[in-house]
Amino acid sequence: MEYQLQINRMMEELTKSFKGTLLKDEPLKNHTYFKIGGPASLFAVPEDTEDLKTVLKLIKKYEIDYFIIGNGTNLLVSDEGFKGIIVKIGEKFNKLNRDGNKVTAGAGILLSSLAKYIAKESLAGFEFASGIPGYLGGAVPINAGAYGGEMKDIVTKVKCMDMDGKIHEFSNKEMKFAYRHSKLTDSEYVVLEAELELIPGVVEDIMEKIKELNEKRTSKQPLNLPSAGSTFKRPSNGYASKLIEDAGLKGLKYRGAMVSDKHSGFIVSHDNANCEDVLELMRIVISAVYDKYGIKLEPEIKIVGTKL
C-alpha cells in the first residue's frame, strides 16, 4: 500500500510538468514484439531530455522500480506486468546529423531507418544493423550485432543521462564493449544519442548489401511470428541454435510457445503464448542442452517483472 502511495505521488508530481505521454495501467503487450506483458503501473514517453530528467529524478526521489524500453524488440514481460514505471525512449529522440564520415543519431531512431539514412549519405559500415528491429538506444548498451558486425565497430561516442539528470559522454574505449555487453548494460545510464564513424562508399553498393542481408534474414528467421529475437546468447563454444537443434528440440512446443521450426535459436509465440509459456520452454531448452552437452545457455532476451 505504501509503495502504491509512492507511485500515486509520483504520478501527481509528473502531471504538473511532464509534456510527453503519461499513462496508468498501460498493457505492455502493446509495446513488445512478443505481444506479451501485463500492465505497467505508470508508462511514460518523454517528449525531450527535460522530460526525461524530470522522470529520472522523480524515480530516484520516490524510489520507484523502473525499466527503460525502446522499441520493445528483445523483451519478455511478466503476465502480471510491472509494478513501477516503464519509460519509453521513443521517436522524439530522433536527432540526425552528419559531419564528414561521422553521424550523430538519437536513441529513438530505428536501426533500419538509420541504415537507410547512412546509405543515402554514401557511407558504409552500418549495413549489418539494417535488419535489427530495434532502436539505436537499445542496441548500443548490448553491443547489438549481426552478420559479423557489432555496435563496437562503429560507435565512437555515447551520450547518456544518469538518475540525477546529469549528462555523461563515453568514448568507445570507456564503453568497454564485449559480446552483447557494455559499460551501460544493466546500468542506470539512459542513452540519449551516439556518434558513429563510417567509411565512404557507393550508395548503390551499400543498398545492395542491405538488400542482400535483409533477404538472408527473412529467409532464415521466423519473422512471421511474435518473438523477442534470438532467445539465447552465443555460448563460448558453439552456437545456441545448433545446440538446440542437435538436442532434438527444433519445433518443440509448450502450450502457446514453440522453439521455431525455421530457426531453433528463436522461441516464438505460435498460439497466443503468455510469459510463463515462454519461460517454461526456455527452462526445458536450457536443461536439455545442459544435460546433453554440459553447456548452460543464457538468455539474450531481457526478462522484465519476473525471473527465469
C-alpha positions in Angstrom: 0.0 0.0 0.0 2.8 2.4 0.9 4.5 1.6 -2.4 1.3 2.3 -4.4 1.1 5.6 -2.5 4.6 6.5 -3.7 3.6 5.7 -7.3 0.5 7.9 -6.9 2.6 10.7 -5.6 5.0 10.4 -8.4 2.1 10.4 -10.9 0.7 13.6 -9.4 4.0 15.4 -9.5 4.7 14.3 -13.0 1.4 15.6 -14.3 2.4 19.1 -13.3 5.4 19.5 -15.6 5.6 16.4 -17.9 5.0 17.3 -21.6 5.1 13.8 -23.1 2.6 10.9 -22.8 1.8 9.6 -19.3 -0.5 6.5 -18.9 -1.7 4.4 -15.9 -2.0 0.6 -16.1 -0.8 0.5 -19.7 -0.7 -3.1 -21.1 2.9 -3.8 -22.0 1.9 -6.4 -24.6 1.1 -3.3 -26.8 4.8 -2.3 -26.6 6.7 -5.6 -27.1 7.3 -7.6 -30.3 6.4 -10.7 -28.3 2.9 -9.2 -27.7 3.2 -10.4 -24.1 3.0 -8.5 -20.9 0.6 -7.2 -18.3 0.1 -3.6 -17.2 2.7 -1.1 -16.0 1.6 1.0 -13.0 2.9 4.0 -15.0 4.0 4.3 -18.6 5.9 7.5 -19.6 7.1 8.6 -23.0 9.3 11.7 -22.6 9.0 14.5 -25.2 12.6 15.6 -24.7 15.6 15.5 -22.4 14.0 17.8 -19.9 11.1 15.4 -19.6 13.5 12.5 -19.2 15.4 14.4 -16.5 12.1 15.1 -14.6 11.1 11.4 -14.7 14.5 10.0 -13.7 14.8 12.5 -10.7 11.3 11.5 -9.5 12.1 7.8 -9.8 15.1 8.4 -7.5 13.1 10.6 -5.1 10.2 8.2 -4.7 12.4 5.0 -5.0 10.1 3.6 -7.7 11.1 0.5 -9.7 11.7 1.4 -13.3 12.7 -0.1 -16.6 13.7 1.8 -19.8 12.5 0.5 -23.1 12.9 1.4 -26.7 11.1 -0.5 -29.5 10.4 -3.5 -27.2 12.0 -5.9 -29.6 14.0 -8.1 -27.1 11.7 -8.0 -24.1 9.7 -10.7 -22.4 7.4 -9.1 -19.8 5.6 -10.8 -16.9 1.9 -11.6 -17.3 1.4 -9.7 -14.1 3.0 -6.6 -15.7 5.4 -4.2 -13.9 4.8 -2.6 -10.5 6.5 0.7 -11.2 7.2 2.9 -14.1 8.2 2.0 -17.7 10.0 4.8 -19.5 9.9 4.6 -23.3 12.6 6.5 -25.2 10.6 7.0 -28.4 10.7 8.7 -31.7 11.0 12.2 -30.3 14.7 11.3 -29.6 15.3 11.4 -33.4 18.4 13.6 -33.8 20.3 13.0 -37.0 23.4 14.9 -38.0 26.3 14.2 -40.4 29.8 15.6 -40.0 32.2 14.1 -42.6 32.4 10.4 -42.0 30.6 10.7 -38.6 26.9 10.6 -38.0 25.3 11.5 -34.7 22.0 9.8 -34.1 19.3 9.9 -31.4 18.4 7.0 -29.2 14.9 6.8 -30.6 15.8 6.1 -34.2 15.0 2.7 -35.7 18.2 0.9 -36.9 16.5 0.2 -40.2 15.8 3.9 -40.8 19.3 4.9 -39.6 20.8 2.4 -42.1 18.8 3.9 -45.0 19.9 7.5 -44.0 23.6 6.4 -43.7 23.4 4.6 -47.1 21.9 7.6 -48.8 24.7 9.7 -47.4 27.1 7.4 -49.3 28.6 6.0 -46.0 29.2 2.3 -45.5 29.7 0.1 -42.4 26.2 0.1 -40.9 24.7 -2.4 -43.3 24.9 -5.2 -40.7 22.4 -3.4 -38.5 19.8 -2.6 -41.1 17.7 -5.7 -40.3 17.9 -5.5 -36.5 14.4 -4.3 -35.5 15.3 -2.1 -32.5 16.1 1.5 -31.7 19.7 2.7 -31.5 19.3 3.5 -27.8 18.6 -0.2 -27.1 21.3 -1.5 -29.5 24.2 0.4 -28.0 24.2 -0.9 -24.4 24.0 -4.6 -25.5 26.5 -4.1 -28.4 23.9 -5.5 -30.8 25.3 -7.1 -33.9 24.5 -9.3 -36.9 26.4 -10.8 -39.9 29.8 -10.1 -38.5 29.3 -6.5 -37.4 28.7 -5.1 -34.0 28.0 -1.6 -32.5 31.5 -1.5 -31.1 32.9 -1.4 -34.6 31.3 1.9 -35.4 30.3 3.7 -32.2 32.9 6.4 -31.3 31.0 8.3 -28.5 27.8 7.7 -26.5 25.9 10.5 -24.7 23.8 9.4 -21.7 21.8 10.7 -18.8 22.2 9.5 -15.2 19.4 9.3 -12.5 20.2 12.9 -11.3 19.6 14.2 -14.9 23.3 14.8 -15.5 24.7 14.2 -19.0 27.8 12.0 -19.5 29.8 11.2 -22.6 31.7 7.9 -23.0 34.3 7.1 -25.7 34.4 3.7 -27.5 37.2 2.6 -25.1 35.2 3.8 -22.0 32.2 1.8 -23.2 34.1 -1.5 -22.6 32.2 -3.2 -25.4 32.1 -7.0 -25.2 29.8 -9.7 -26.7 26.2 -8.4 -26.0 27.6 -6.3 -23.2 29.0 -2.8 -22.4 29.6 -0.4 -19.6 25.9 0.6 -20.0 24.4 -2.9 -19.7 22.2 -3.1 -16.6 23.4 0.3 -15.6 21.4 3.4 -14.5 22.6 5.4 -17.6 20.0 6.1 -20.3 21.3 6.5 -23.8 20.4 9.9 -25.5 22.5 9.6 -28.7 25.5 8.0 -30.2 28.2 9.1 -32.7 29.1 6.6 -35.4 32.2 6.6 -37.6 31.7 5.2 -41.0 33.6 4.9 -44.3 32.8 6.4 -47.7 31.1 4.1 -50.1 28.8 4.0 -53.2 25.1 4.3 -52.5 24.1 1.5 -54.9 26.6 -0.9 -53.4 25.6 -0.2 -49.9 21.9 -0.5 -50.7 22.6 -3.8 -52.5 24.4 -5.1 -49.4 21.4 -4.1 -47.2 19.0 -5.8 -49.6 21.2 -9.0 -49.6 21.4 -9.1 -45.7 17.7 -8.5 -45.3 16.8 -11.2 -47.7 19.1 -13.6 -45.8 17.4 -12.6 -42.6 13.9 -13.0 -44.0 14.7 -16.5 -45.4 16.3 -17.8 -42.2 14.3 -16.2 -39.3 10.7 -16.7 -38.2 9.7 -13.0 -38.7 6.0 -14.0 -39.2 5.5 -15.0 -35.6 5.9 -12.8 -32.4 9.2 -13.3 -30.7 12.0 -11.3 -28.9 14.6 -12.2 -31.5 17.5 -14.5 -30.6 16.4 -16.1 -27.3 19.8 -17.2 -26.1 23.3 -15.8 -26.2 26.0 -17.5 -28.2 27.9 -19.7 -25.8 31.7 -19.6 -25.7 31.9 -22.8 -27.7 29.4 -23.4 -30.5 26.1 -21.7 -31.4 22.9 -21.8 -29.3 20.7 -22.6 -32.4 22.8 -25.6 -33.4 23.0 -27.0 -29.8 19.2 -26.7 -29.5 18.6 -28.3 -32.9 21.1 -31.1 -32.3 19.4 -31.8 -28.9 16.3 -32.5 -31.0 14.3 -29.5 -29.7 13.5 -27.7 -33.0 9.8 -27.3 -33.3 9.2 -28.3 -29.6 6.0 -26.7 -28.2 5.0 -25.9 -24.7 1.4 -24.5 -24.7 1.5 -21.3 -26.7 5.3 -21.2 -27.1 7.4 -23.0 -29.6 11.1 -23.4 -30.5 10.9 -22.1 -34.0 10.9 -24.8 -36.7 12.6 -22.3 -39.0 15.4 -21.2 -36.7 15.9 -23.0 -33.4 17.6 -20.0 -31.8 14.2 -18.3 -31.6 11.4 -19.1 -29.2 8.2 -17.8 -30.8 4.5 -17.4 -29.8 2.7 -19.8 -32.2 -0.6 -19.7 -30.3 -1.0 -16.6 -28.1 1.7 -17.6 -25.7 1.9 -15.9 -22.3 5.1 -15.1 -20.4 5.0 -18.4 -18.3 4.7 -20.5 -21.5 7.9 -18.9 -22.9 9.8 -19.1 -19.6 8.9 -22.8 -19.1 10.0 -23.6 -22.7 13.3 -21.7 -22.1 13.8 -23.8 -18.9 13.2 -27.0 -20.8 15.7 -26.0 -23.6 18.4 -24.9 -21.1 18.0 -28.1 -19.1 18.1 -30.4 -22.2 21.1 -28.7 -23.8 23.0 -28.8 -20.4 22.2 -32.5 -19.9 23.4 -33.4 -23.4 26.4 -31.0 -23.8 27.2 -29.6 -20.4 26.7 -26.1 -21.8 24.5 -23.7 -19.9 22.6 -21.4 -22.3 22.0 -17.9 -21.0 19.1 -15.6 -22.1 19.8 -12.9 -24.7 16.3 -11.5 -24.3 15.5 -9.2 -21.3 13.1 -10.6 -18.8 11.0 -7.9 -17.1 8.9 -8.2 -14.0 9.7 -11.8 -13.3 12.6 -14.3 -13.3 13.6 -17.3 -15.4 
